[in-house]
Amino acid sequence: MVRRWSPPEVGAPLAKYHHLAAAPADSELLFIAGQVGTDATGALVGSDAATQARQVFANIEALLASAGSGPRHLLRLFTMVAGTEHLAGFRSTVEEVFTGWFPDGDWPANSLIVAAALAAPDIVVEVEAVAVVPRR
């Protein structure tokens, strides 16, 4: 369905992602607004990047499911982490989540920036996503 690849003419990805991702012609694009580590009640789930990132990915998975899609349909992620001190916790959660979502290593395209701050002082991880929804 989704095609992902990194051509040899470009340096290898620095982490778990591919440089390119393409949607099949018979699908529609789904744009997911930046997700933060809040649960269904709107409460922030923790103060550390690992805990917040787990909730971010759970939110993305729930949003994908509500649209008839799933993690394997992700084309691109755009990740923001508040401060370099949170990178290790975020990366450990990516390793954990992506192992389940992409056991074959077919990861979506991704960009990561380290920001001075996010929407609120206690938020340390935010992830936007683009996915495809298979036509029914």
NUKOL-672707 format. One record per atom (N, C-alpha, C): residue in one letter; z, y, x. Coordinates in steps of 0.2 Angstrom, whole numbers, padded with zeros to 4 digits, always signed. Layout:
<sites>
AZYX/...
</sites>
This chain:
<sites>
M+0000-0006+0004/M+0000+0000+0000/M+0000+0006+0004/V+0006+0009+0007/V+0006+0014+0011/V+0004+0012+0018/R+0000+0016+0021/R-0002+0014+0028/R+0001+0019+0033/R+0004+0016+0038/R+0008+0020+0043/R+0006+0017+0050/W+0005+0022+0055/W+0003+0020+0062/W+0004+0026+0067/S+0004+0024+0073/S+0004+0028+0078/S-0001+0027+0083/P-0006+0031+0084/P-0012+0029+0088/P-0010+0029+0096/P-0013+0025+0100/P-0012+0025+0107/P-0014+0032+0111/E-0018+0036+0108/E-0020+0042+0111/E-0014+0048+0111/V-0009+0046+0107/V-0003+0051+0107/V+0003+0047+0109/G+0008+0051+0112/G+0014+0047+0115/G+0018+0044+0110/A+0021+0038+0111/A+0025+0034+0107/A+0030+0039+0103/P+0032+0037+0097/P+0037+0041+0093/P+0044+0040+0097/L+0048+0045+0097/L+0054+0046+0100/L+0060+0042+0097/A+0059+0040+0090/A+0064+0036+0086/A+0060+0032+0081/K+0064+0030+0076/K+0061+0026+0071/K+0057+0030+0066/Y+0050+0031+0068/Y+0045+0034+0064/Y+0038+0032+0066/H+0033+0033+0062/H+0026+0033+0065/H+0024+0040+0064/H+0019+0042+0068/H+0016+0048+0068/H+0012+0050+0062/L+0009+0044+0059/L+0004+0045+0053/L+0006+0041+0047/A+0005+0043+0041/A+0006+0039+0035/A+0001+0042+0030/A-0002+0037+0027/A-0007+0038+0022/A-0006+0035+0015/A-0007+0039+0010/A-0006+0036+0003/A-0012+0033+0001/P-0012+0028-0003/P-0018+0025-0006/P-0021+0029-0012/A-0027+0029-0013/A-0030+0033-0018/A-0028+0032-0025/D-0025+0026-0026/D-0023+0025-0033/D-0016+0026-0034/S-0013+0031-0031/S-0006+0033-0032/S-0005+0040-0033/E+0001+0042-0035/E+0002+0049-0035/E+0008+0051-0030/L+0008+0057-0028/L+0013+0059-0023/L+0019+0061-0027/L+0025+0060-0024/L+0031+0062-0026/L+0035+0066-0021/F+0037+0072-0022/F+0040+0076-0018/F+0048+0076-0020/I+0052+0074-0015/I+0059+0074-0016/I+0063+0080-0012/A+0066+0084-0016/A+0070+0090-0013/A+0075+0087-0009/G+0077+0092-0004/G+0082+0090+0001/G+0088+0087-0002/Q+0090+0081+0000/Q+0096+0078-0003/Q+0102+0078+0002/V+0107+0080+0000/V+0113+0080+0004/V+0118+0075+0002/G+0124+0074+0005/G+0129+0069+0004/G+0133+0070-0002/T+0131+0071-0007/T+0135+0072-0013/T+0133+0066-0018/D+0139+0064-0021/D+0138+0058-0026/D+0136+0061-0033/A+0136+0056-0038/A+0133+0058-0045/A+0137+0064-0048/T+0143+0064-0046/T+0148+0070-0049/T+0147+0076-0045/G+0143+0076-0040/G+0142+0083-0036/G+0147+0084-0030/A+0151+0079-0029/A+0156+0079-0024/A+0154+0077-0017/L+0155+0080-0012/L+0153+0078-0005/L+0157+0072-0003/V+0154+0067-0001/V+0157+0061+0000/V+0161+0060+0007/G+0160+0065+0011/G+0164+0064+0018/G+0162+0070+0022/S+0166+0070+0028/S+0164+0076+0032/S+0160+0074+0038/D+0159+0067+0039/D+0155+0065+0045/D+0148+0064+0043/A+0144+0064+0048/A+0137+0063+0047/A+0135+0056+0045/A+0138+0051+0047/A+0137+0044+0045/A+0138+0043+0038/T+0144+0045+0035/T+0145+0045+0028/T+0141+0049+0024/Q+0139+0055+0026/Q+0135+0059+0022/Q+0128+0056+0022/A+0125+0054+0028/A+0119+0051+0028/A+0118+0045+0024/R+0123+0041+0023/R+0123+0035+0019/R+0122+0037+0012/Q+0125+0042+0010/Q+0125+0045+0003/Q+0118+0048+0002/V+0115+0052+0007/V+0109+0055+0006/V+0103+0049+0005/F+0104+0044+0009/F+0099+0038+0008/F+0100+0035+0002/A+0106+0034-0001/A+0107+0031-0007/A+0104+0036-0013/N+0105+0042-0012/N+0102+0047-0017/N+0094+0046-0017/I+0091+0046-0011/I+0084+0045-0011/I+0082+0039-0014/E+0085+0033-0012/E+0083+0027-0015/E+0084+0027-0023/A+0089+0031-0026/A+0090+0031-0033/A+0084+0036-0036/L+0082+0041-0033/L+0077+0045-0035/L+0070+0042-0035/L+0069+0038-0030/L+0063+0034-0029/L+0063+0029-0035/A+0068+0025-0036/A+0068+0020-0042/A+0067+0024-0048/S+0070+0030-0049/S+0069+0033-0056/S+0062+0035-0057/A+0058+0035-0052/A+0051+0037-0052/A+0046+0031-0052/G+0049+0025-0052/G+0045+0018-0051/G+0043+0017-0044/S+0046+0019-0039/S+0045+0019-0032/S+0050+0016-0029/G+0050+0015-0022/G+0055+0013-0018/G+0054+0015-0011/P+0059+0013-0006/P+0059+0015+0001/P+0052+0013+0004/R+0049+0008+0002/R+0043+0006+0006/R+0037+0010+0004/H+0038+0015-0001/H+0033+0019-0003/H+0034+0026+0000/L+0039+0027+0005/L+0040+0033+0008/L+0034+0035+0013/L+0032+0041+0013/L+0027+0043+0017/L+0030+0047+0023/R+0034+0051+0021/R+0037+0056+0026/R+0044+0058+0024/L+0048+0059+0029/L+0055+0062+0029/L+0055+0068+0033/F+0059+0073+0031/F+0060+0079+0035/F+0068+0079+0035/T+0071+0079+0041/T+0078+0078+0042/T+0081+0084+0045/M+0086+0086+0042/M+0090+0092+0045/M+0097+0090+0047/V+0100+0091+0053/V+0107+0089+0055/V+0110+0095+0057/A+0116+0097+0055/A+0119+0103+0057/A+0123+0102+0063/G+0120+0104+0069/G+0123+0103+0075/G+0122+0097+0079/T+0121+0097+0085/T+0120+0091+0090/T+0126+0086+0089/E+0132+0088+0088/E+0138+0084+0088/E+0137+0079+0082/H+0133+0080+0077/H+0132+0075+0072/H+0126+0070+0073/L+0122+0071+0078/L+0116+0067+0079/L+0118+0059+0080/A+0123+0058+0083/A+0125+0051+0085/A+0127+0047+0078/G+0131+0050+0074/G+0133+0048+0067/G+0127+0047+0063/F+0122+0052+0063/F+0116+0051+0059/F+0112+0046+0061/R+0111+0045+0067/R+0106+0040+0070/R+0109+0033+0069/S+0116+0032+0069/S+0118+0026+0068/S+0117+0024+0061/T+0117+0028+0056/T+0116+0027+0049/T+0109+0025+0048/V+0104+0029+0051/V+0097+0028+0051/V+0096+0021+0053/E+0099+0019+0058/E+0098+0012+0061/E+0100+0007+0056/E+0106+0008+0053/E+0108+0003+0047/E+0104+0003+0041/V+0102+0009+0039/V+0098+0009+0032/V+0091+0007+0033/F+0088+0009+0039/F+0081+0008+0040/F+0080+0000+0041/T+0085-0003+0044/T+0085-0010+0045/T+0084-0014+0039/G+0087-0012+0033/G+0087-0015+0027/G+0080-0012+0023/W+0079-0006+0024/W+0073-0003+0020/W+0066-0005+0023/F+0066-0006+0030/F+0060-0007+0034/F+0061-0013+0039/P+0062-0019+0036/P+0064-0024+0041/P+0058-0026+0046/D+0052-0024+0044/D+0046-0025+0049/D+0045-0019+0053/G+0049-0014+0053/G+0048-0008+0058/G+0043-0004+0056/D+0040-0004+0049/D+0035+0000+0047/D+0038+0007+0044/W+0041+0011+0048/W+0045+0017+0046/W+0040+0022+0044/P+0042+0027+0040/P+0038+0033+0038/P+0038+0038+0043/A+0033+0043+0043/A+0033+0048+0047/A+0040+0052+0046/N+0042+0055+0051/N+0048+0059+0051/N+0049+0065+0056/S+0051+0070+0054/S+0053+0076+0058/S+0061+0077+0058/L+0064+0079+0063/L+0071+0080+0063/L+0072+0087+0067/I+0076+0091+0064/I+0078+0097+0067/I+0086+0097+0067/V+0088+0101+0072/V+0095+0102+0072/V+0096+0109+0070/A+0100+0110+0065/A+0101+0117+0062/A+0108+0120+0064/A+0108+0126+0064/A+0115+0129+0065/A+0119+0128+0059/A+0117+0128+0053/A+0120+0126+0047/A+0116+0124+0042/L+0118+0121+0036/L+0114+0119+0031/L+0117+0124+0025/A+0116+0121+0019/A+0117+0125+0013/A+0124+0127+0011/A+0129+0123+0014/A+0136+0124+0013/A+0139+0122+0020/P+0145+0125+0022/P+0148+0124+0028/P+0150+0116+0029/D+0151+0113+0024/D+0153+0106+0025/D+0148+0101+0025/I+0142+0103+0023/I+0136+0099+0023/I+0133+0098+0030/V+0132+0092+0033/V+0130+0091+0039/V+0123+0087+0040/V+0121+0084+0034/V+0114+0081+0034/V+0111+0083+0028/E+0104+0084+0028/E+0100+0085+0023/E+0093+0082+0024/V+0090+0078+0019/V+0084+0075+0020/V+0079+0076+0014/E+0073+0078+0016/E+0068+0079+0011/E+0063+0073+0012/A+0060+0071+0006/A+0055+0065+0007/A+0049+0067+0003/V+0044+0063+0005/V+0037+0063+0001/V+0036+0055+0001/A+0034+0053-0005/A+0033+0046-0007/A+0027+0045-0011/V+0025+0039-0012/V+0019+0038-0017/V+0022+0034-0023/V+0020+0035-0028/V+0021+0031-0034/V+0015+0028-0036/P+0016+0021-0036/P+0010+0017-0038/P+0008+0018-0046/R+0002+0019-0047/R+0000+0020-0054/R+0001+0014-0058/R+0003+0015-0064/R+0004+0009-0068/R-0002+0007-0072/
</sites>
